[in-house]
Amino acid sequence: MSEGVVLDPTRLVFGALIGLIILLVLIIKCKVHAMVSILIGAITIGVVAGMPLSDIVTAVNDGIGNTLKGIALLVGLGSMFGAILEASGGAQTLAVSMVRRFGDEKAAWALGITGLIVAMPVFFDAGLIILIPLAFSLAKRTGRSALFYTIPLLAGLAVGHAFIPPTPGPVLVATMLGVDLGWVILIGICCGTVAMIIAGPIWGSVCGKKYFVQVPEHVLNQEDFDESKLPKFGTVVGIILIPLVLIILKSVLGVIESAESVRPIFNFLGEPFVALLISTVFAMIVLGKKHGYTMEELEKIMAKSLEPTGLILLVTACGGVLRYVLQYSGIGDLIGNAVGSASLPIVLVAFIVAALVRICVGSATVAMTMAAGIVSAMPAIAGLSPIYLACVTAAIAGGATVCSHFNDSGFWLVKSLVGLDEKTTLKTWTIMETLVGAGGFAVALVISLIFG
């Protein structure tokens, strides 16, 4: 920011409103790509607010550079890890083993837990397509509504996708807020578990009794999984836990005085990109090579997994631009002062901002990106504890999950795969997503009030 430049508060507010309105109009009405829309909106805020043009350029460069350096490796490695898990049949192993251990009567719980675990390394869409045949086969075998099993699976996938790293959403928010991923994982597990129980088995039971949905005809004659070709349950769970355990250990040992001798080792091993690299190498060897994949085949699988990451990284980078424009212009200070005078917890503000963007735009990624950009520009963020910041991250994830409707691609994917009409999808999937987001936020709010 240029030295000695003080911008007019009224003009700052006007600039922020104009920029955000333009951003939303471009995405919603004009169907302009989110990356371009966010970038145009951020630059408009700076120009209308009266920022020197050189400061706008600096904000763009800082936003892109500082944001990508924190998440590029994590998103890339996480995508590769998830692709190997998907290709090897690891996701099916988890689902089949969990259902067998829980039994048909409690299979909804097994599907919810499986979805939660699988969605951490695997993208939501891929996880749903892989696992939904098992939910349908259970419905066919038990004669129950398909919703009795698909809703818990969807809830678990939604929770894992929104709340728990290494999935890109919480990684992006944590990077922009500057919070340790170990705390984000711990808080995310607490929030996500409660949200999954409420929105999964409990709501799924209600939906299954209220709406009888037949298993789609195209899956009635599907063959069951050939379990002999799947990797072992313990192997899959162990590999998925490697990055989570290492990252959490780094955070926990950082506050234990007696662990000073081993802290440097675990600080290195628990660095998120190192932890994910280790798990990816293990996945290549144990799930890849030992299950018949050649290195050439693994290379193709991993390379293909990187195709959707470009979009995620660019949208996220532009969210970083928005954050730095708000911060360098002084709008972040104004927002922070307004929140302070209103005596609203930042956790609540974060949830509301993310929810509003989610309802208007539909994209959870855009909602997380914009909410994180606005919240991270507030000066008060610098003085918050790691636990509180992790709760803010969970609140943003919750707000970016609620109220999935016609402008969300997930709404139409679920409608088509499960075979629902629009009205039933709104009454089941949309409410489930809202329960996931609101339930996770409620837990984050309570934790922030107790430990923040």
TIFIGU-486581 format. One record per residue (C-alpha): x, y, z; residue in one letter. Coordinates in Angstrom, 1 decimal. Layout:
% residues N
       xx       yy       zz   aa
        X        Y        Z    A
...
END
This chain:
% residues 452
       xx       yy       zz   aa
      0.0      0.0      0.0    M
      1.3      3.4     -0.9    S
      2.6      5.4      2.1    E
      0.4      8.2      3.4    G
     -2.7      7.3      1.2    V
     -5.9      7.5      3.3    V
     -9.1      6.7      1.5    L
    -12.5      8.2      2.3    D
    -14.6      5.7      4.3    P
    -17.8      6.5      2.4    T
    -16.1      5.9     -0.9    R
    -14.6      2.6      0.5    L
    -18.1      1.3      1.4    V
    -19.5      2.4     -1.9    F
    -16.6      0.8     -3.8    G
    -17.1     -2.5     -1.8    A
    -20.8     -2.6     -2.6    L
    -20.4     -1.8     -6.3    I
    -17.6     -4.3     -6.7    G
    -19.5     -7.1     -4.9    L
    -22.7     -6.4     -6.8    I
    -20.8     -6.5    -10.2    I
    -19.2     -9.7     -9.1    L
    -22.5    -11.4     -8.3    L
    -24.3    -10.1    -11.4    V
    -21.4    -11.4    -13.6    L
    -21.7    -14.9    -12.0    I
    -25.5    -15.2    -11.6    I
    -26.9    -13.2    -14.6    K
    -24.2    -13.1    -17.1    C
    -22.8    -16.6    -16.4    K
    -19.2    -15.3    -16.5    V
    -16.7    -17.7    -15.1    H
    -16.1    -17.3    -11.3    A
    -12.4    -16.6    -11.7    M
    -12.9    -13.7    -14.2    V
    -15.9    -12.4    -12.1    S
    -14.0    -12.3     -8.8    I
    -11.0    -10.7    -10.5    L
    -13.2     -8.0    -12.1    I
    -15.1     -7.4     -8.9    G
    -11.9     -7.1     -6.8    A
    -10.3     -4.6     -9.3    I
    -13.6     -2.6     -9.4    T
    -13.6     -2.3     -5.6    I
    -10.1     -0.9     -5.7    G
    -10.8      1.6     -8.5    V
    -14.1      2.9     -7.1    V
    -12.7      3.0     -3.6    A
     -9.9      5.3     -4.9    G
     -6.9      3.0     -4.5    M
     -3.8      4.1     -6.5    P
     -3.6      1.9     -9.6    L
     -0.1      0.7     -8.5    S
     -1.6     -0.5     -5.2    D
     -4.3     -2.5     -7.1    I
     -1.6     -4.2     -9.1    V
      0.4     -5.0     -5.9    T
     -2.8     -6.4     -4.3    A
     -3.4     -8.6     -7.4    V
      0.2     -9.9     -7.4    N
      0.3    -10.4     -3.6    D
     -3.1    -12.1     -3.6    G
     -2.2    -14.6     -6.3    I
      1.3    -15.3     -5.1    G
      0.7    -15.5     -1.3    N
     -2.5    -17.6     -1.8    T
     -1.1    -20.2     -4.3    L
      2.2    -20.7     -2.4    K
      0.2    -22.0      0.5    G
     -2.2    -24.4     -1.3    I
     -0.9    -25.3     -4.7    A
      1.2    -28.3     -3.6    L
     -1.6    -29.5     -1.2    L
     -4.3    -29.4     -3.8    V
     -2.1    -31.2     -6.3    G
     -0.9    -33.9     -4.0    L
     -4.3    -34.4     -2.5    G
     -5.8    -34.9     -5.9    S
     -3.2    -37.5     -6.8    M
     -3.7    -39.3     -3.5    F
     -7.4    -39.4     -4.0    G
     -7.1    -40.6     -7.6    A
     -5.0    -43.6     -6.6    I
     -7.5    -44.4     -3.8    L
    -10.3    -44.2     -6.3    E
     -8.7    -46.3     -9.0    A
     -7.5    -49.0     -6.7    S
    -11.0    -49.6     -5.2    G
    -10.0    -48.3     -1.8    G
    -13.3    -46.4     -1.5    A
    -15.3    -49.5     -2.2    Q
    -13.2    -51.4      0.3    T
    -14.2    -48.9      3.0    L
    -17.8    -49.0      2.1    A
    -18.2    -52.8      1.8    V
    -16.2    -53.4      5.0    S
    -18.1    -50.8      7.0    M
    -21.5    -52.1      5.9    V
    -20.6    -55.7      6.7    R
    -19.4    -54.7     10.2    R
    -22.4    -52.5     11.0    F
    -25.0    -54.9      9.4    G
    -28.0    -54.0      7.2    D
    -29.9    -52.4     10.1    E
    -27.1    -49.9     10.8    K
    -25.8    -49.7      7.2    A
    -26.9    -46.0      7.0    A
    -24.4    -45.2      9.7    W
    -21.7    -47.1      7.9    A
    -22.4    -45.2      4.6    L
    -22.3    -41.9      6.4    G
    -18.9    -42.6      8.1    I
    -17.5    -44.1      4.8    T
    -18.6    -41.0      2.9    G
    -16.9    -38.7      5.4    L
    -13.6    -40.6      5.2    I
    -13.6    -41.0      1.4    V
    -14.5    -37.3      0.7    A
    -11.3    -36.1      2.5    M
     -9.0    -37.2     -0.3    P
    -11.5    -37.8     -3.1    V
    -13.7    -35.1     -4.8    F
    -17.4    -35.1     -3.9    F
    -18.6    -36.0     -7.4    D
    -16.2    -38.9     -7.8    A
    -16.9    -40.3     -4.3    G
    -20.6    -40.2     -5.0    L
    -20.4    -42.0     -8.3    I
    -18.1    -44.6     -6.8    I
    -20.2    -45.4     -3.7    L
    -23.8    -44.8     -4.7    I
    -24.1    -48.3     -6.3    P
    -23.6    -49.8     -2.8    L
    -26.3    -47.6     -1.4    A
    -28.6    -48.8     -4.2    F
    -27.7    -52.5     -3.7    S
    -28.6    -52.1      0.0    L
    -32.0    -50.5     -0.8    A
    -32.7    -53.3     -3.3    K
    -31.8    -56.0     -0.8    R
    -33.8    -54.6      2.1    T
    -36.7    -53.2      0.1    G
    -36.4    -49.8      1.6    R
    -36.5    -46.4     -0.1    S
    -33.2    -45.5     -1.8    A
    -33.1    -42.3      0.2    L
    -32.7    -44.3      3.4    F
    -29.1    -45.1      2.3    Y
    -28.2    -42.4     -0.2    T
    -28.9    -39.5      2.2    I
    -26.4    -40.7      4.9    P
    -23.9    -41.3      2.1    L
    -24.4    -37.8      0.7    L
    -24.2    -36.3      4.2    A
    -20.9    -38.0      4.9    G
    -19.5    -37.0      1.5    L
    -20.7    -33.4      2.1    A
    -19.1    -33.2      5.5    V
    -15.7    -34.7      4.4    G
    -15.7    -32.4      1.4    H
    -16.5    -29.2      3.4    A
    -14.9    -29.5      6.8    F
    -11.8    -31.8      6.9    I
     -8.4    -31.3      5.1    P
     -6.8    -32.4      2.8    P
    -10.0    -31.6      0.8    T
     -9.3    -28.2     -0.9    P
    -12.0    -26.1      0.7    G
    -10.8    -26.0      4.3    P
     -7.2    -25.9      3.1    V
     -7.9    -22.8      1.1    L
     -9.7    -21.1      4.0    V
     -7.1    -22.1      6.5    A
     -4.3    -20.7      4.3    T
     -6.1    -17.4      3.9    M
     -6.7    -17.1      7.6    L
     -3.2    -18.3      8.5    G
     -4.3    -21.1     10.8    V
     -2.5    -24.4     11.5    D
     -4.1    -27.3      9.5    L
     -3.8    -29.6     12.5    G
     -6.3    -27.5     14.5    W
     -8.5    -27.3     11.4    V
     -8.6    -31.1     11.1    I
     -9.4    -31.5     14.8    L
    -12.2    -28.9     14.8    I
    -13.4    -30.2     11.5    G
    -13.7    -33.7     12.8    I
    -15.7    -32.5     15.8    C
    -18.0    -30.3     13.7    C
    -18.3    -32.8     10.8    G
    -19.1    -35.8     13.0    T
    -22.1    -34.1     14.6    V
    -23.3    -32.7     11.3    A
    -23.0    -36.1      9.6    M
    -25.1    -37.8     12.4    I
    -27.9    -35.2     12.2    I
    -28.0    -34.8      8.4    A
    -27.1    -38.5      7.6    G
    -28.7    -41.4      9.5    P
    -31.2    -39.3     11.4    I
    -32.5    -37.2      8.4    W
    -32.0    -40.1      6.1    G
    -34.4    -42.2      8.2    S
    -37.0    -39.4      8.1    V
    -36.6    -39.1      4.3    C
    -36.7    -42.9      3.8    G
    -40.0    -43.2      5.6    K
    -41.6    -40.1      4.0    K
    -40.5    -40.6      0.4    Y
    -40.3    -44.0     -1.2    F
    -37.8    -43.8     -4.0    V
    -37.2    -46.8     -6.2    Q
    -33.7    -47.9     -7.1    V
    -33.1    -46.5    -10.6    P
    -33.7    -49.2    -13.3    E
    -30.2    -49.0    -14.8    H
    -28.6    -50.3    -11.5    V
    -31.1    -53.0    -10.7    L
    -29.1    -55.6    -12.7    N
    -25.6    -54.4    -11.6    Q
    -23.3    -57.1    -10.4    E
    -22.0    -56.8     -6.8    D
    -18.5    -55.7     -6.0    F
    -15.8    -58.4     -6.5    D
    -14.3    -58.0     -3.1    E
    -11.3    -60.3     -3.9    S
     -9.9    -57.6     -6.1    K
    -10.2    -54.9     -3.5    L
     -7.4    -53.7     -1.2    P
     -7.6    -54.6      2.5    K
     -9.6    -52.4      4.8    F
     -6.8    -51.8      7.3    G
     -4.4    -50.9      4.5    T
     -6.8    -48.2      3.1    V
     -7.6    -46.7      6.5    V
     -3.9    -46.7      7.5    G
     -2.9    -44.8      4.3    I
     -5.7    -42.3      4.7    I
     -4.8    -41.6      8.3    L
     -1.1    -41.0      7.5    I
     -1.4    -37.3      6.6    P
     -4.1    -36.6      9.2    L
     -2.1    -38.1     12.1    V
      1.2    -36.4     11.1    L
     -0.4    -33.0     10.7    I
     -2.3    -33.3     14.0    I
      0.9    -34.6     15.9    L
      2.8    -31.5     14.7    K
      0.1    -29.2     16.2    S
     -0.3    -31.2     19.4    V
      3.5    -31.5     20.1    L
      3.9    -27.8     19.4    G
      2.2    -27.1     22.7    V
      3.7    -29.9     24.8    I
      6.9    -28.7     26.5    E
      8.3    -32.2     27.2    S
      8.2    -33.0     23.4    A
     10.9    -30.5     22.6    E
     13.4    -33.1     21.6    S
     11.2    -34.7     18.9    V
      9.4    -31.5     17.9    R
     11.8    -30.6     14.9    P
     11.2    -34.0     13.4    I
      7.5    -33.9     13.6    F
      7.4    -30.3     12.6    N
      8.9    -31.5      9.3    F
      6.9    -34.7      8.9    L
      3.7    -32.8      9.9    G
      4.2    -30.0      7.4    E
      1.1    -30.6      5.2    P
      2.9    -31.0      1.9    F
      5.4    -33.4      3.4    V
      2.6    -35.5      5.1    A
      0.6    -35.6      1.9    L
      3.7    -36.5     -0.1    L
      4.4    -39.4      2.2    I
      0.8    -40.7      2.0    S
      0.9    -40.3     -1.8    T
      4.1    -42.4     -2.1    V
      2.6    -45.1      0.1    F
     -0.6    -45.1     -2.0    A
      1.5    -45.5     -5.2    M
      3.3    -48.5     -3.7    I
      0.7    -50.2     -1.6    V
     -2.5    -49.4     -3.6    L
     -0.9    -49.0     -7.0    G
      2.1    -51.3     -7.6    K
      1.0    -54.1     -5.3    K
     -2.4    -54.2     -7.1    H
     -1.0    -54.6    -10.5    G
     -0.6    -51.0    -11.8    Y
      2.5    -50.2    -13.7    T
      4.3    -46.9    -13.1    M
      3.1    -45.7    -16.5    E
     -0.5    -46.4    -15.6    E
     -0.1    -44.7    -12.2    L
      1.5    -41.7    -14.0    E
     -1.6    -41.4    -16.2    K
     -4.0    -41.7    -13.3    I
     -2.1    -39.0    -11.3    M
     -1.7    -36.7    -14.3    A
     -5.5    -36.9    -15.1    K
     -6.3    -36.1    -11.4    S
     -4.6    -32.7    -11.8    L
     -7.0    -31.5    -14.6    E
     -9.7    -30.1    -12.3    P
     -7.1    -28.6     -9.9    T
     -6.3    -25.8    -12.3    G
     -9.8    -24.4    -11.9    L
     -9.7    -24.7     -8.1    I
     -6.4    -23.0     -7.8    L
     -7.3    -20.1    -10.1    L
    -10.6    -19.4     -8.4    V
     -8.8    -19.6     -5.0    T
     -6.0    -17.3     -6.2    A
     -8.6    -14.7     -7.3    C
    -10.2    -15.0     -3.9    G
     -6.7    -14.1     -2.5    G
     -6.8    -11.0     -4.8    V
    -10.2    -10.0     -3.3    L
     -8.7    -10.4      0.2    R
     -5.7     -8.2     -0.5    Y
     -7.7     -5.5     -2.2    V
    -10.0     -5.3      0.8    L
     -7.1     -5.3      3.2    Q
     -4.9     -2.8      1.3    Y
     -7.8     -0.4      0.6    S
     -8.8     -0.3      4.3    G
    -12.2     -1.9      3.7    I
    -11.1     -4.7      6.0    G
    -10.7     -2.2      8.8    D
    -14.1     -0.8      8.3    L
    -15.7     -4.3      8.3    I
    -13.8     -5.2     11.4    G
    -14.9     -2.0     13.2    N
    -18.5     -2.6     12.2    A
    -18.4     -6.1     13.5    V
    -16.8     -5.0     16.7    G
    -19.4     -2.3     17.3    S
    -22.2     -4.7     16.6    A
    -20.7     -7.2     19.1    S
    -21.1    -10.1     16.7    L
    -18.7    -13.0     17.0    P
    -16.4    -13.3     14.0    I
    -17.5    -17.0     13.8    V
    -21.1    -15.9     13.2    L
    -20.1    -13.2     10.7    V
    -18.0    -15.8      8.7    A
    -20.9    -18.2      8.6    F
    -23.4    -15.5      7.4    I
    -21.1    -14.1      4.7    V
    -20.4    -17.6      3.3    A
    -24.1    -18.6      3.5    A
    -25.2    -15.5      1.6    L
    -22.7    -16.0     -1.2    V
    -23.6    -19.7     -1.3    R
    -27.3    -19.0     -1.7    I
    -26.7    -16.3     -4.4    C
    -24.0    -18.0     -6.4    V
    -24.4    -21.7     -5.7    G
    -20.7    -22.7     -5.8    S
    -19.3    -23.8     -2.4    A
    -15.8    -23.0     -3.6    T
    -16.7    -19.4     -4.5    V
    -18.6    -19.0     -1.2    A
    -15.6    -20.2      0.8    M
    -13.2    -18.0     -1.3    T
    -15.2    -14.8     -0.9    M
    -16.0    -15.3      2.7    A
    -12.4    -16.1      3.6    A
    -11.2    -13.1      1.6    G
    -13.6    -10.8      3.5    I
    -12.9    -12.2      7.0    V
     -9.2    -12.5      6.6    S
     -9.0     -8.8      5.7    A
    -10.3     -7.9      9.2    M
     -7.5     -6.7     11.6    P
     -9.0     -8.6     14.5    A
     -8.1    -11.9     12.9    I
     -4.4    -11.4     13.8    A
     -5.1    -11.6     17.5    G
     -7.3    -14.7     17.5    L
     -6.1    -18.1     18.9    S
     -5.5    -21.1     16.6    P
     -8.6    -22.9     18.0    I
    -10.8    -19.8     17.3    Y
     -9.4    -19.5     13.8    L
    -10.1    -23.2     13.2    A
    -13.7    -22.5     14.3    C
    -13.9    -19.6     11.9    V
    -12.7    -22.0      9.1    T
    -15.4    -24.5     10.1    A
    -18.0    -21.7     10.1    A
    -17.1    -20.6      6.6    I
    -17.3    -24.3      5.5    A
    -20.7    -24.6      7.1    G
    -22.0    -21.4      5.5    G
    -20.7    -22.5      2.1    A
    -22.6    -25.8      2.4    T
    -26.2    -24.7      3.3    V
    -29.1    -24.2      1.0    C
    -28.0    -26.1     -2.1    S
    -30.6    -25.4     -4.8    H
    -31.1    -24.8     -8.5    F
    -27.8    -22.8     -9.0    N
    -25.6    -25.6     -7.5    D
    -24.3    -28.3     -9.8    S
    -24.4    -30.8     -6.8    G
    -28.2    -30.4     -6.7    F
    -28.6    -31.6    -10.3    W
    -26.0    -34.4     -9.9    L
    -27.9    -35.8     -7.0    V
    -31.3    -35.4     -8.7    K
    -30.1    -37.3    -11.8    S
    -28.2    -40.1    -10.0    L
    -30.8    -40.8     -7.4    V
    -33.7    -40.4     -9.8    G
    -35.6    -37.6     -8.0    L
    -37.8    -34.7     -9.3    D
    -36.9    -31.1     -8.4    E
    -39.4    -30.8     -5.6    K
    -38.3    -34.0     -3.8    T
    -34.6    -33.0     -4.3    T
    -35.4    -29.7     -2.5    L
    -37.2    -31.4      0.3    K
    -34.4    -34.0      0.9    T
    -31.0    -33.0     -0.5    W
    -31.4    -29.2      0.1    T
    -32.5    -29.7      3.7    I
    -29.7    -32.3      4.2    M
    -27.1    -29.8      3.0    E
    -28.5    -27.1      5.3    T
    -28.4    -29.5      8.2    L
    -24.8    -30.3      7.4    V
    -23.8    -26.6      7.2    G
    -25.8    -25.4     10.2    A
    -24.9    -28.4     12.4    G
    -21.2    -28.0     11.7    G
    -21.4    -24.2     12.4    F
    -23.3    -24.7     15.7    A
    -20.5    -27.0     17.0    V
    -17.9    -24.5     15.8    A
    -19.7    -21.7     17.6    L
    -19.9    -23.6     20.8    V
    -16.2    -24.5     20.7    I
    -15.3    -20.9     20.0    S
    -17.3    -19.7     23.0    L
    -15.7    -22.3     25.3    I
    -12.0    -22.3     24.1    F
    -11.7    -19.2     21.9    G
END
